[in-house]
Amino acid sequence: MADRLSGTPRRLRPVLLLVPSAALAAAAAGFLRSAGADEALAGALPAPGGADGFVTSVTCQSCHPAEYDAWRRSYHRTMTQAATPESVLGAFDGVVLEDRGHEWRLERRGDEFWVDTPDPLWFNEPAEFMRRIRPDWPESPPRFEARVVMTTGSHHMQNYWIRRPTGLEGPLGPDSGALVQIPWVWLIPEGRWIPNQDSFLRPPDTAVQGATPWNGTCSQCHSVGTEPRILPELGRFETRSAELGIACEACHGPAAEHVRRYRSPVRRYLAQLAAARDPDLPDPTIANPEKLEPRRSVETCAQCHSFGEWRDQEAYGTGGVPFRPGDRLEELRSVFRYTVDPGDPLMGEMMGSDPLALRGNFWRDGTIRVAGREFNGMLEDPHLEESGMTCLSCHSMHAYESPDAQLGPGAGGDPACVACHAEPEYTADVSLHTRHRPASPGSECMNCHMPHTTYGLFSAMRSHRIDSPSVRVSVETGRPNACNLCHLDETLAWSGRYLNEWYGTPLVELGEDERSIAASVLWTLTGDAATRTILAWHLGWEEAVGVSGGSWTAVYLAQLLTDTYSATRQVAYRSLVRLPGYGGFDYDYLAPRAELEAKATEATEAWLEGSSGPEAAMPHLLIGASRRLDVFEWVRLLAVRDERPLAIIE
């Protein structure tokens, strides 16, 4: 899961050779410290405590039961958990996992989960290089058994963390307090194990992914009040945490003073009277994002939902996240905007650890294209400063309709937009503005102004840079526009013509391919890995398939089943099985190359055989009469595909 965060600070990485395993906080949840609790498990997790002033969510429950219950049902709560039979979703009963020449053996022992594993730290450095500077460096990773002590994730996938045993000898050393990840992920929808590196959009790699400690990376967003307490001179982590998971005080700040003040029933009663008279009256003892000034409210979410780095890395490594809800985030965190400040030293330092990530995380116009970094998108959008819009304009932590996206009541459609855009063309007869039928996908505000152009968790997700469709942006930056992501069968010239006629958008000079070949086809065959993956999702998107004329998207999804990026293949497969006739199509995106090609051929032949009679040619889709593919054009476009490697850090 570490790659889904901002990456390990470079100055902390030398500690990893000395620091294999961890300490993590379960006392926040309380149950591990209760009578009869699993003391060994509690001792392996970060020590209780953490930053000052935190009281944990259990304390909040007595006065705020409804809010507590909503939080308990959210995926925020289960982001990080102690590894118990209730929290572990993956199969551990006698499972043997093999990848890239190495083997992991999983086992359940009563209520405990164990792994016989190659030492994760061995993979952190090139073995040949290490043997030149350390003659005792082993040629292959030493093995040991370790208990799984913690999980992260519970919605899409789940990761598992161990501490290395204390009795280990040799150059890699024993347990140092670092929690390190088993390099396998349990994919929840499919119910299967996948290698960690194949859960990300990353270039093909023959090496097993090395270990990154939870203490100094994931803890900043996946727990509350955690102090990594990295001690480089001792080669140890002595991590303390207030609470695992994303809990009440992550959004409301330390609550000790709030609890102390309202321990008195009289004060609680007086506070309720004051709130009844003035619902917007802030409480000086606690932060409430609903009552904060809009920018400060957004930054409460942005402490995690942004791509950046804490300005004082040394202080973070010892004392944890300095931000508290209500603070000015920009004073404490550098949120990367590479088109605005390409020389940001923190960005350069971080990208030094993954030179592929810059292209992966941003479109060329600076728009973020990795999910979970919504604040970076909002920074490019005037709504943030001009309208008072906040995350809570659409989302709710306590009154959500579903825990999937935590959208507030009615906020999943247009109401959140027309609350501000109340002009008649948006409310009385929306088709006057959209030029689409009122109830159609083309009249939904977000489909045009927040298209799915960010990637994460094997899916395309909505951009939080709210803007209007632009052919110019697509041509100049490669960022797909909303028109062609829905009208998959149309060209950039088609979109440009209608945008010009309807909204006066200036026409753009286009090349021959852009005038004659559907934009989705060009992006799928010639785009970089992130673009191809986003198109793989759209080629199976029900709204787009419904308006784009037939089952032709299947043949392009079949081509993506052999993509060099494993994540792209998985997204393409998930889209393919949503199409009519492919519901039972069997495919493994991690299979050997020959099998991938055979399955792609099978999927293509199924499409070719699906014709019920003569069909007209669709030259803009490179499909001739009777479903004959224009193979020459396919080969020509594939030859100019953007194969430059990139990586997306989720």
N, C-alpha and C positions, 0 to 999 in steps of 0.2 A: 504493500500500500504506500510505501514511502514515495514512489514516483508520482503519486497522485497529489502530493503536496509540493512545496516550493524547492525541495531538494536539500541535501545536507550542506550547511555552510562550509566553505572550503577550509576555514581555519579549524573546524571541528573534525575533519576527516582523518588527520593523522592519529587521532585518538582511537580510531576503529581497529587498528592492528593490535592495540593494547586492550581495547574494550570490546569484548564480544557480547555480553549479555546484560540483562537489565533489572531495574526495579520499578514497580508501577503501582499506582494508588488504587486500592480497593476499599480502603477505609471509608472513602466518600460514600460508597454504596452501603456501608455499614454491615451488610450481612456476613462478610467474611470475618468480621471481628466479633460476631455474636457467639454465644455458647454453642459448642459443637461444630463450629465452622472449620473449614479446611485450612489449618494453620500453615501447612506447607505452601498451599496456593497463595494465601495472603502474604506470606513472607517473600514470595517471588515477584510480587507486584510492587509498584512504587510505594514507598513508605507513606503512611497517612500524614496529612498536614498540608504541605504546599504553601502557596502565598498567603499572606495575612488577610484576615477578614472574611474568609469563606466559611460557610456553615453547612453546605450541601443541600440538595433538593429535598431530602427527607424532612429537613427543618421547615421547608416552605409548604409542605403538604397540609399541615394542620389548619393554616389560615387560608390557603388557596387551593382547595381540593379539586375544583373543576379544572383550573389551569394545570395543576399537577397531573391529573388524569389524561388530559390531552397530550401533554408532553410525554407521558409514559407510553402512549400509543404511537409516538412518532419515531422515525428512523434516526432522528438526532440522538434520542436516548440510547439506542442500541449501537451507536457508532463504535464504541469501545466497551468491551465487557470482559470480566473474568471468564476463563474457559471452564464452563460447567456444562452438564448435560442439557440444561435449559438454553444455553446460548450457542453452543457449537452446532452448526448446521451440516458440516461436511461429514462424509462417510469415513470412519476410522477403523472399522472392524476388519482387520487383516488385509488392508489395502497396500499394494506395492505399486509405486509410481516410478516410471523410468523416463529420463529425458537427457539428451545430449551426453549419453554414456555414463550417467550416474543414476543411483537408485535411492529411493526413500521408502521406508517401510512404516506404515501407520498402524496403530493398535489402540484399542480402547481397553482399559483396565478398570472395570467397575465404573466409577464416576470420573475417572481420569483419562486423559488423552495423551498418547506418547508417540514419538517419532524416532526412528533409528535413521540418522541423517549424516551425510557428509558435512563437515564443519562449514557453515555458511561464510565464515570469515576468510577461508582459504580462497574463495572466488573473488575477493575484493582486489587482488593484485595479480598481474601476470606471473605465472609460476616460473617461467624461464628467467624473467628479470629478477624475481626475488631470490632465486637460487644463486645468482651471480653476486648478490650483496649479502646473502645469508645462507651459508652452506648447509645449515641444518633445516632449511625450508623443505617441507615434504613434496615429493613429486606428484602425489595425488592427495586429495583432501582426507585428513583423518576422519574417522567416524566416531559417533557417540550417540547415546540415547538421551533424550531430553523430554521433559513433560511440557506439553502445550499449556501456557498459563493465561493467554489473553487472545481475544479475537477483535478484529476491526471489520466493520461492515455487516449488514444484515438484510439489505434490500436487493442489490444486484449481484454482489459477490462478497465472499468473506475470506479474510486473511488470518493467519495464525502465527503467534509469537512465542518464542522460547527464551530461556536463559541457559547459556552454556554451563555444563557441570563445573563445580569448584575444583575437582581433582584432576583436570586436564593438565598435561605437561607438554613441553615443546615450545616452538617459537610463537605459536598463536596464543598460548597462555590459557588460564582458566576464566571462570565467570568474573566479569568486572562490573556487573550491574546493568549491562545493556540488554534491552529486549531486542532480539533479532528475529527476522521473519523467516519462516519456512518458505522456500521459493516456489510455493504452489498456492493456487487460489481455488476456492470452491465456487464454481459458477452456479448461482442459485437457480435461474430459470431452467437450465438444462440438467441440473443435478449431476455435475461432473467436475473432476479436477482438471485444471489447466496450469501449465507453467506460468510463473508470475510474469515473465517477459512477454508472454503471448496474451496477457490481459491488457496490454497497452498498445498504442499505435507507435510501433518502433520498427526500425529496419530489421531485416532478417539477421539473426545473431546466433553464432554457434556456441557461445559461452553461456553458462548459467549465470543469472544475475546475482551480483554480490549482495552482501548484507548491509542494510542501513539501519541504524538504531532508531527505534520508536521514540526514545527519550528526547533526542535533539531535533526531531523533525515532526513526526505525526502528532506528538503530544500537544503542539501549539494550537491545533484546531480540533483534535479528537478527544480532548479532556479539558478539565476546568482547573485553573489555578496551579498548573504544574510547573515546578521548578526543575529543569533538567539536571542542574547541579553537576556539570561536567568538570571533572578535575583532571586536566591533562597531565599535570605533574605526577599524579598517582595512577594514571591510566584507568580511571574509574568513573562511573556514573553513580551518584548517590541521589537518585531522583525522588522527589516527593510530589504528591498530587492530592488536590482537594477532592476530585471526583472524576471517575471515568465517564466517557461519553460526553455529549454536548448537552449540558444541563442548565438549570435556571440561571445560575450566576454567570454563565457565558454571555448571556444577553442583558442581564440586569445588574451585573457587577457584584462585588462582595456584599453580603447581606448581614454581616454581623451587627452593624449599627442599626439597621432596619429592625432586626429581631429584638435587639435590646430595647429600642424605643417603644415598640408596640407589644412588648410583653404585658404592658398595662392594659386591661380591658377599657379603661376610661380613654386612654389615648387612641385606641383602635376605634372606639365609638365616635370620638371627636373627628378623627380622620375621615370616617365614613360620611359624617355630616358635611365636612368641608368638600369632599369629592362630589356629593350630591348637589351642592350649590355651584361648584365649578369643576366639571369633569376634566378640564385641561390643567388643573392645578398640579404642578409637579410635587413629588415627595422628595425632600432633600436627602433622605437616607437611602434611596435606591434609585437606580436608573430604569426608566420605562421608555423603550423605543417609540411607543405611540405618542409620548408627550415631549420627546426631544425635538429640538430644531431639526428640520428635514435632513440637512447634510450630516448632522451627528447621528441621526437615526439610521441612515444608510450605512454609515461607517461602523455601526454596531455589527452589521452583517459582513461588512467588507473586511473586518479583521481576519476573517477566514476566506471569504468569497472574493479574493483578489490574488493576483499574481504579483508577488513582490517579496520584500525581505525587510526584517527589522533593522533599523539603522544602527543600533548598538548591538552587534552580534555577541560581543563578549558579555555584556550584561544579560542578554537573552540566554546565553548558554549556562549561566549560573542561576539567575533569578526568574527566568521564564518570560512570558509575554508581558510587555510593559503596559499594553493598552487596557483601559477599562471603559466600558460603555459610557458615552458622554464626552470622552476625550477627543482631541483633534488627531485623527489618525495620521494625517500627513506629517505631523511632528515626530511620530514614532516609527512610521513604516514608509519605505519607498515602494510605491506602487508603480510597476514598470510600464512606461509608455515609450516604446523604442523609437517611434517617429517623432516624439516631442523631445526626448532626452536620450539619444542613442549612446551618449557617453556616461550614463548613470554607472558609477563604479560598482555599486552593489549588483546591478544587472550583469555587468561584465564579469564580476567575480563568480556569480552563480552560473552564468552561461559557460564559464570556463570548465565547469564540471560536466557539461553536456552541450557541446557546441552545436548539436542538431536541434536544440530546443527552441532557438530564436525563431527560425522559420516555421517550426511546428506550432508555436503558440500564437503567432500573429499572422494575419493577412498583411499584404504589403502596404495597406493604408493605415496600419496600426490597430485595426480592429482585432480584438482577442478572438481566437478560434478554438479555445479549449474550455470545456464546460466547467462549472464551479468557480469561474473567475468573473462573475457577472459585474462586479464593480469596475473592472477595467473597461467593459463595454459601456457602462453608464458614464464613465469619465469622458468618452468621446461624443456624448449625447447632450444637447442643450437642456433636455428635460430636467436633468439633475439640478441645475442652477436656476432655471427660469420658472419652473412650474410647481416646485415643492413636492414633486413626486418622490416617494420613498419605496422601499421594498414592501412595506405594509400596504401600499396602494393596491397590490395584487395578492400578496402572500399573508398568511396568518399562522402564528405559532400555536394558537389555542382554539381558533374557530374554523379550522380548515375543513373542507369537504372530504378530502382524502389525504392520507399521509404521503402519497406518491410525490406530489409537487407542493403540497401545503398551500394550495390556493384558497383564498378566502371565499366566503359564500358569494356566488355569482361573479367572481373575479376571473373565472376561466374563459370568459368570452369578452364581449365588447364593453360591458358596464364599467370596467375600470378605466377605459379610455374615454368614454363619453361623459364620465363624471366631470372631466375638464373640457373636453371638446364637445360642447353642447350645442353647436351651431346646427341649424335644420338639416344641412346636407349630411350630417353624421347621425342625426336622431330621427328626423321625420321620414325621409326617404333616402336611405343610405346609398341606394343604387345611383343617385345623382352624382355621388362622389366616386364610388367604386367602379361604376359601369358594369357591375355584375349583379346577378339576381340577389335580392335582399337576404335570402336564407342560404346562399351558396358559400362555399369556402372562400371564394374571392371577395366576399363582403365582410369577412372577419378581419378586424383591424390587425391582429397580430400576424396573420398569414402574410400580409403585405409589408408590415413595418417591423416585425420581429421574426424574420424567417429563421429556419433551422440551419444556421451556418456555424455553429460551434459543435465540437465533438467531445464525447466522453462516454465511458461505460458502454461501449458498443452501440452508440446511438448518436444521431444528430439532435441537437437541442437548440432551443430558441436563443438567438442573439439578444443581448440586453443593450445593444447599441440601437436605439430606435431611430430608424431613418427610412427614407423612401426608396423604392426600387430604382436602380440606376444602371443602365447599360454601360455608361462610361466607367463606373467603378468596376464592373465586371471585366471590362477590357483592360483597364490600366492596372488592376490589382489582383485579378483572378478571383475575387470574392463573388460567388454566384448571387444573382439578384432573385428576388422573390417571384417575379413573373415566370422566369424560366425554370424555377424549382417546382412550380405547380404545373405550368404548361410544358411538360417535359418534351413534347413533340414539336415545339416551336423554336425558331431561330432567334438569335440576338437581334437581327434586323426586324423581325416581327414585333418583338417587345419594344424596340426603339421607336418603331412607327406609331404604336398605340400610345406610348408614353408621351410622344410628341403631340399627337392629335388631341389627347384627352387633357393633358396637364401642361403642355407647352414646353416639355423637357427638350433641350436642344438635341438634334440628331448627332450621332457619332459616326465618324468614318470607320467602316468595317472592312475586314478582309474578305476574300471570296468564301472561305470556309464559314466565317461568321454569318455571312449572308445566306448560305445555301444548306448548312448542316445544323440540325437542332443543337442548341447550346448544351443540353444534357449529354448528348452523344460526344461532343467535343470535350467536355469536362471529364467524362468517364474514361475516354480513351487517351487523352493527352494530359490530364491534370496531375498534380503531385499527389502523394499518398493521402493527405488530409482531404483534398478535394474529391478524390475518388471515393473515399469512405463516406463522406457526406452525401455524395450522389448515390452511393449504394443504398443508403437509408431512404432517400427520396424515390428511388426506382421501385420501392415497395410501399411507399406512403399511400394510403387508401385515397386521400383527397386528390393527390396528383395523378395516380393511376386512373382514377375515375374520369378525369377530364382530358386525358392524354391519348385516348384512342386505342383500346385493345390491349393485348397481352404482350406487345413487342418488348416491354421492359425486361421480360424474362431472359431474352437472349443476351442482353448486356449484363444482367446479373450473373448469368452463366459464365461470361467472360471473366468477371471479377472473382469467381470461385477459384481462379488460379493466380490471383494477385500475389506479388512477392511479400506483401505485408499481411501477416496472419490476421490482425484485427480487421482489415478490410474484407478479407474472405468471410469472416464470421458475420459481419454486418450484412454482406451480400446474401449470405445464406438465410439469415433471419428475414430479410426482405423477400427472398424467393419463395419461402414456404408460406408467405401471406398471399401469394398470387393463386388464382384458381388453377387447380390441377397439380399443384406442387405441395399440398399439405402434408403428404406422406413421404416427401423426398428425403432420402437418407444421405447424410453428408457429414464428414468430420473435417473441420477446417485445419486440424493439425496433422492430417494424414500425410503419408509420403507424396512426393510430387507426382508420381505416376498415377496414384489414386485420385489426386485432385483433378488432374487432366481428364481422367476417365469419367469422373462425375460431372465435370463441366460439359463434356461431350454428351453425356446422358441427358443433362438438363436442356442442352441445345436441341437434341433430337426430339425430345418431348415437345418442345415448342414447334419445331418444324412439322411434326406429325399432327399438331393440333388444328391444322387448317381444315375447314369443312368444305372447301371448294376454292375456286380461283379468287385471288385477292388482288387489289390494285397495288401498284408499286408505291413505295413511300421513300423516294430518293433522299429526302432530308433526314431520314432515319437510317440511310444506307441499307435499305431493304427493297429488293426488287419485287416484281410480281410473283405470286405464289410463294412468298416468304424466302426468296433467294437472297442470300446475304451478299453484299458488295465486299467481298473479301479483299480485293485490291485496296479499296479505300480504308478498310480496317487496318491492314498492314501498314499503309502509309502513315496513318495517324498514330498507331502504336509506336512507330519508329521515332516519333518526336515527343513521346511521353516525357514528362518531367520526372526523371528518375533520381534527382538529387535527394539524398537521404534526409529525413527529418524525424523528429521525435516530438510527441506531445506529452508534456508532464501534467498528469491529472492530479 
